[in-house]
Amino acid sequence: MTYSYEQLHAFTLGMLAKIGCPEDQAKTAADVLLSADLRGVDSHGVARLSGYVRLWEKGRINATPNVRVVHETPSTAVVDGDGGLGLVVAPYAMKVAIEKAKIAGTGWVSVRNSNHYGIAGYHAMQALAHDMIGISLTNASPLVAPTFSQERLLGTNPIAVAIPAKDQPPFVADMATTTAANGKLEILQRKGMDTPTGWVQDKDGNQTTSANGVKDGGALLPLGGDREHGSHKGYALGSIVDIFSAVLSGANYGPWVPPFVAFLEPDPNPVGEGIGHFFGAMRVDAFRPADEFKAHMDNWITRFRAAKPTPGNERVLIPGDPERELEAIRMKDGIPLLDPVVKDLTELGERFGVKF
């Protein structure tokens, strides 16, 4: 079934108001959440709304946080999210990074005591309007086994980088450091489908194509899938995200990161506070004149678009192309939701008195 952006945004606002979010924070959170649906990252959009509500019901999300800077230098800061929605904490922290970059040339902000922050790309893209390069990282629940490990020690730990251009659309890379994000497994589970090889290992450390492999005690695999295909590189990237986001800020890291699902309890002996994020904003004119840089970005993008495609493929894509194109389609034609998601949101609305 297909729903308009406005309908889903209004429902999300209504639900967030019911759990006590202030109006301005609820709007920010809804904007972040719906950006995922528009850009085709369906696993991180309204399908996640009931998960946030359940965490609030368990007392693990603060609907009225006092988000604040607790340590800073002219170009850096640490933000304490006060247990708030990551959908609220992250935009606040990215704004701090941008404001510091306006003065110092670059701004770097590490965050502790937060929660799941939606899609990484949304936050990185906030820098584009300021002729800045935006960087966004977050750690996440431990669902990923490092190369050669049977234990789950890392999250999907995404990296996003947004780079402005002049006449061409911006370069926007937004990716998990695993072969696939956990949300893609959730979608396959709803569809009753298996995963491709290289996404998951079972509880004994053997590769499996079961979409329920992680639920059954297995783990997601780092980008690359196995050592022969470069999983050690995905493992290293995920580790860097974990360290920048949490070891640097005072958040939980590695296996201590609290789970997103409410039915699993956080580790009783945490090493930090909440989930961690890391943001960067780099003023282009701190390196070269912005117009000059953006003209060369146009040239870079144009040349890569002109590359001869391999047989069976129509064109070479620039990071961000599929999401941007889908956003235009879904804003016009509506956002499709799977039946289990519709059922979940309908029941959620009925329980809180918000019509879906």
N, C-alpha and C positions, 0 to 999 in steps of 0.2 A: 504494500500500500504506500501511497505517496502523500506527503504532507508539506504544506508550504513552510518556508523559513519562519514567517511571521507567527504561524500557529505554534510551531515547536518552541520558538523563542518565548512566546507568551506563556506557554505551559511551564517552561523551565523557570521563568520569573515567578510564576505563581507558586511553584513548589518550593523554591528557595525562600520566598517570603514566609511560607508556612513553617519553615524550620528556623525562622528568625533572622535571616540575613537582612541587613540594611539595604534600602532600595538601590543605592549606588553600587554597592558590592554585588548585589544580586544581578544587576545589569552587566557588570564586568564579567561575572562568572558565566552568565548565559551567552554573552558574546564569544567567550573563549570556547565553551562547549559546542555551540552551534557552528563555529568555524570548522571544527573537525568534520561534522556532517557535510558541510558545503564542499569541503576539499576532498571528500571521499575517504576520510579516515574514520569509517563508521564505528570502529571499535572504541573510539575515544569521544564520541558525541553523546547524544541523548541516551544511548544505550547504557551509558555509565551513570546516569542520573540516580537511579535507585541505589546504586552502590554507595554514592556519596551520602544519600539519606540514611542508609543503614549504618554507616560509620558515625553519623551524627547521633542516631538513636543509641548507639553504644557509648556515646560520650567521647569519641575519638576525633571528632571534628568540632571546632569552636565556630559557631555561626556568627559571632560578633567579636572577631579578634582585634587586638591592638597591635597591628603590624607596624614594626618600627626598626629603625637603624640602631644597632647596639654597639657598633664599632666602625670607625671610618678614618680614611686619610683623604687627601684631595682627589685621588683617582680610584679608591677602593672603598668597599663597605661590606659589613655583615648585617643581614636583615634577619630578625626573629619574627617568624610568622604567627606566633602565639597559637599554634594548633589550628589555624584557619584553613579554609579551602585553598588548595594550591591554585585554583582558578582565580583567586583574589590576590593571594600573596605574590605570585609570580609577576603579574602586571605591575604591581607596586615596585618590586625589586628591579624590574627592567627599566621602569621610569627613573629610578635612582641612578642606574648605570648610564642612561642617556643624559641626565642632567650633569653628571660628573664629566662625561665626555665633552659636553659643550664647553666646559671650563678647562679641563686638563688634556683634552685630545682623545683620551680613552677613559672608559669607566668599567670597573669590574666588581661584580657583586656576588657574594656567596650567601646562601640562605639556609637556615636551619629551622626546625620546628614547623614544617609545612606538611602538606599532603599532595596527592596526585594532582599535577597541574595541567592536564589536558594534553594537547599536541604541542610539541616543542617549537614547531615552526611559527605558531601564532606569536609567541613572545619575541623570537628573533626578528620577525617582520616589523615589529613596532619601531625599529631603528630606521627603517627605510625612508620614512617621511622626513627625517632629519639629515638626509645625505650621510647616513652612517651605516656601517656594517654591523649586523646584529648576530650575537651568538647566544645559544640557549642549550643548557645541559640539565639533566636531572637523573638522580638515581631512583631506584624503584625496588619493589618487593623481590626477594631472592628466588628467582625461578630458573636461573641460568647456571649451568655447570661449566666452570672453566675447562679449557682443553685438558684432557686426561683425568678429569674429576668425575666422581659419581655424585658428589654433593652439590647442592644448589647454593651458590655463594654470591652471585651478582643478579642485578635486575636487567631488564631490557635496555636500560640506560641510554636513551636517545641523544643524538647530537643534531642541532639545527644551526644553519648558517644562512643568513639573508644578505645579499649584496645588491646595492642599487645599480641601475643602468640609466641611460638617458631616454632613448625612444623605445628601446626593447623592454619587455617585462623583466622584473628583477630575477636574479639567480636565487633560488630558494631550495637548499638541500635540507631535508628533514628525514632522519632515518634512525631506526633502532640499531644497536650494535650487536644484535642477534640476527640470525638468518631470517627470522620472522618475529613480529611482536606477538605477545600473548593474546592481544585482542583478535588477531587473525585466527588463532585457535578457537576462540569463543564463537566466531562467525561460522567456522567449519563445523563445530559441534552443533550449532543451531540448524545447520543444513544437513547434518548427518553424513559429512564427507571426511575422507582421510586427508592427511597432510602430504605434501611432496617429501621426498627423501632429503634428509639433512636439516630438518627443522627441530626434531625432538629425539631424545634418547629415553629409554625406559628406566625403571628403577635399578636395573642391573648395569646400566651404562651402555646398553646396546641401542643402535639406531632403530626407530620405529616410525611408522606412518600413522599411528593412532592419534586422532585429534584430542583424545582423552589421556594421552601419555603423561602429561604433567600432573593432571588430576590423580592419576594412578601411581604417583610417586616418582615419576621421571623428571626430566628437566628440559628446558629449551637449550638450544645449542648456540654458541657464539657465531657471529657472522663468519661464513666459510663452511660451517657444518662439521668438518673434521680437520685434523692436522694437515693432511695432504692438500686440502683446498683452502688452507690459510686461516683456520679457526683460531690459531694463536694470535692473529692480528685482531680479530674481533674481540677476543678475550682481553687483549691489551687496551683496545679502545674503550671497552666497557669499564675496565679498571681505572682508566684516566678520568672518565666521567664520575665514577664513584668517589675518587679522591678529591677532585675539584669541588664536587657538590657537597660532600659531607665531611671528609677528614679536614678540609680547609675551614668549614663553617661551624662544626660542632654538632652536625646532624648524625643520625645513625648511618652506618655504612655496612657493606657486605651482607652477611647473614642476619644482621640485627635490624635491617630496615623493616619497619612494620608492614604487614600485609595489607593490600587494598581491600580484600574481602573481609566483611565484618565477622564471619563465623570463625576466623582464625585469630587468635589472640597475639598481640605483640610479644616479643621476647621479654620475660620478666626482669632481665638484667641488661637494659639497653646501654649502649656505649655513647649515646648522644640524644638529641631531641628531634623527634619526627623524621620526616624525609628532607633531603637536601637538594638544592638547585644551584646552578651557577650561570651567571649572565655576563655578557660583554657587549659593549657598544664602542665602536671605533669610528671617530670622525674621519671621513675620507680626506678632508683638506688638512688633516694633521700629517698627511703623507705626500699628497700632491693636490693641485686644484681640483675641486669636485667635478666641474664640467669636463675637464680633461680626462679624469679617471672614468667618468660615466660614458664618455664618447668611446674610450678604449674598451669598456665593458660591452658596449654595443657591437664593436668590431669583433670582440672575442665570441660573443653569442652568435653573431651572424655567420662567422666562419665555421663554428661548430655545427650550426644548423645546416650549412651547405655541404657537410661531409657526405660522401657517398654511402648510402645505407647498405647493410648486408642483405643477401637474398632473402626475400620474404618479409622484409620490413620496409615501411614506407618512408621513414625519416629518422634522423638522429634527434633525440630529445634533449632539452636543457633541464637540469633539475628545477622542479617547480612547474613545468609545463602541464603535466597531467592534472595536477591539483587545481591549477588556475583555470584550465579549460572546463573541468568538471564543476567548479564553483559557479561559473557563468551559466552552465546548463541547469544546475540544481536551484539556483536563485530564481530562474525563470520557470522551470517545469516542476519544481518541488523535490523533496528529499525522500527517497524510498527507505522504508523500514521493514525489516523482517517481521513475520507474524509473532515470533516469541517476544520481540522487543515491544511491539504494539500491545501485546497482552500484559507484559510487565508494566509498561507505563500507564495503561488503563487501570490496572489494579492499584498502582501507586497513587494515581489521582483520586480514585474512589476512596482510598484509605484516608487521604488528607483533605478531601473535599475540593479538589481542583479538577475541573473537567478537562479530559484529554480529547 
